[in-house]
Amino acid sequence: MSSSTSPRTSPIPRTDPPSAADEVTMLRSYIDFYRATIRRQCDGLTVEQLRTPHPPSTMTLAGMLKHLTYVEDIWLNVRLAGNEPAPPWDTVDWAADDDWDWHSALAETPEQLTSRFDDAVAASERILDQVLGETPAPGAGVLDRTAARGGHHGRMSLRWILVHMVEEYSRHAGHADLLREALDGATDL
């Protein structure tokens, strides 16, 4: 394994969010930026590296990628759009293992994890495009629309969901930075 402290070229494109834009564009740009950051942190690693934790944590990049796939589905497909969970989430016994997404990722290949993540992101983008194209209720902005289904936070607005997605991704991008650097010394991905 090589170690480097300078940025490497990644085949995963990532665009910096604009410095000025409307609220929807800004939120979506940050989500896209962090999605690409996570993908870059996982890119080029072997299955063994993706499954390697950095003790004392049990967190792995494989688990993180699958967890964020679940995050895409639960917040945008299930809560916002009101759909049933997509496979494999529709059959998970969360009561038996509330970290199933993290644990089950260790049995998957990088290709399976990446493909499922990319599919979930594409589904989320289709849902967002559809929701953002709908006419908001009189006196409300498009981001004020409430989710079709509630959760432990109640029925959140689309604004809340998008801000939460930025928070979820940015927090895990920081974890991914540390995990990746511990694996092969790569930084500034």
C-alpha positions in Angstrom: 0.0 0.0 0.0 1.3 3.4 -0.8 1.0 6.4 1.4 0.5 9.9 0.2 -0.3 13.2 1.7 -1.2 15.0 -1.5 -4.5 14.7 -3.3 -4.9 12.0 -5.8 -6.9 12.1 -9.0 -10.2 10.3 -8.6 -12.4 9.0 -11.3 -15.4 10.0 -9.2 -16.4 13.5 -10.2 -17.2 16.0 -7.5 -18.3 19.6 -7.9 -18.0 22.2 -5.2 -21.3 23.7 -4.1 -21.9 27.2 -5.5 -21.1 30.1 -3.3 -24.4 31.7 -4.1 -27.6 30.0 -5.2 -31.2 29.5 -4.2 -31.9 27.3 -1.2 -32.9 24.1 -3.2 -29.8 24.3 -5.4 -27.5 24.9 -2.4 -28.9 22.0 -0.4 -28.8 19.6 -3.3 -25.3 20.7 -4.2 -24.0 20.0 -0.7 -25.7 16.6 -0.7 -24.2 15.8 -4.1 -20.8 17.0 -2.9 -20.8 14.7 0.1 -22.2 11.8 -1.8 -19.2 12.1 -4.1 -16.8 12.5 -1.2 -18.0 9.2 0.3 -17.7 7.4 -3.1 -14.1 8.8 -3.4 -13.2 7.5 0.0 -14.3 4.0 -1.0 -12.9 4.1 -4.5 -10.0 1.9 -5.4 -10.1 -0.1 -2.1 -10.0 -3.9 -2.0 -12.8 -5.8 -0.3 -10.5 -6.4 2.7 -9.8 -2.7 3.0 -13.5 -1.8 2.8 -14.2 -4.3 5.6 -11.3 -3.1 7.9 -12.3 -1.1 11.0 -10.1 1.3 12.8 -10.2 0.2 16.5 -11.6 0.8 18.9 -14.4 1.6 16.5 -16.1 -1.2 14.5 -17.1 1.2 11.7 -16.0 0.2 8.2 -16.2 2.0 4.9 -18.3 -1.0 3.6 -20.8 -0.5 6.4 -20.8 3.2 5.9 -21.6 2.9 2.2 -24.5 0.5 2.9 -25.7 2.6 5.8 -25.9 5.7 3.5 -27.7 3.6 1.0 -30.3 2.9 3.6 -30.4 6.6 4.6 -31.2 7.5 1.0 -34.1 5.0 0.9 -35.6 5.7 4.4 -35.6 9.5 4.1 -36.5 10.1 0.5 -38.3 7.0 -0.7 -40.1 6.0 2.5 -40.6 9.2 4.5 -40.8 11.9 1.9 -42.5 9.9 -0.9 -44.5 7.5 1.3 -43.3 4.4 -0.5 -42.6 1.0 1.0 -38.9 0.4 1.7 -36.9 -0.9 -1.3 -35.1 -4.2 -1.2 -33.2 -5.3 0.9 -34.6 -2.9 3.5 -38.1 -4.3 3.1 -37.2 -7.6 4.7 -34.8 -6.6 7.4 -35.6 -7.5 11.0 -34.3 -4.3 12.6 -35.4 -5.5 16.1 -32.9 -8.4 15.8 -30.0 -6.1 14.6 -30.5 -2.4 14.6 -27.2 -2.0 12.8 -28.0 -4.6 10.1 -26.9 -2.2 7.4 -23.4 -1.8 8.9 -23.0 -5.5 9.7 -24.4 -7.1 6.6 -22.2 -4.9 4.4 -19.2 -7.1 5.4 -20.6 -9.9 3.2 -20.9 -7.8 0.1 -18.4 -7.0 -2.7 -17.4 -3.5 -3.5 -19.3 -3.7 -6.7 -22.5 -4.7 -4.9 -22.2 -2.0 -2.4 -21.4 0.7 -5.0 -24.2 -0.4 -7.3 -26.8 -0.4 -4.6 -25.6 3.0 -3.4 -25.7 4.5 -6.9 -29.2 3.0 -7.5 -30.5 4.5 -4.3 -29.0 7.9 -5.1 -30.6 7.8 -8.6 -34.0 6.9 -7.0 -33.6 9.7 -4.5 -32.9 12.2 -7.3 -36.0 11.1 -9.2 -38.1 11.5 -6.1 -36.7 15.0 -5.4 -37.2 16.1 -9.0 -40.8 14.9 -8.8 -41.5 16.5 -5.5 -39.8 19.8 -6.4 -41.8 19.9 -9.6 -45.1 19.8 -7.8 -47.0 23.0 -7.0 -46.7 23.8 -3.3 -49.8 24.6 -1.2 -50.9 28.2 -1.3 -48.7 30.4 0.8 -46.0 27.7 1.2 -42.7 27.2 -0.5 -41.7 23.9 -2.1 -39.4 23.2 0.8 -42.3 23.5 3.3 -44.0 20.4 2.0 -44.2 17.8 4.7 -43.2 14.2 4.4 -45.8 11.6 3.5 -44.7 9.5 6.5 -43.5 10.6 9.9 -40.8 9.1 12.0 -39.5 9.7 15.5 -39.2 13.4 14.5 -42.9 13.5 13.4 -43.7 14.6 9.8 -40.7 16.7 8.7 -40.6 19.3 6.0 -38.6 18.7 2.8 -36.3 21.4 4.1 -35.7 19.5 7.3 -35.0 16.3 5.3 -32.5 17.9 3.0 -30.7 19.6 5.9 -30.6 16.3 7.7 -29.2 14.6 4.6 -26.4 17.2 4.5 -25.7 16.6 8.2 -25.8 12.8 7.8 -23.4 12.8 4.9 -21.0 15.4 6.3 -20.7 13.6 9.6 -19.9 10.3 7.8 -17.6 12.0 5.3 -15.5 13.0 8.3 -15.5 9.4 9.6 -14.6 8.2 6.1 -11.6 10.6 6.0 -10.2 9.0 9.1 -10.9 5.5 8.0 -9.3 6.0 4.6 -6.2 7.7 5.9 -5.8 4.8 8.4 -6.1 2.3 5.6 -3.6 3.6 3.1 -2.6 7.1 4.0 -4.7 8.7 1.3 -6.0 12.2 2.2 -7.8 15.1 0.4 -10.0 12.7 -1.5 
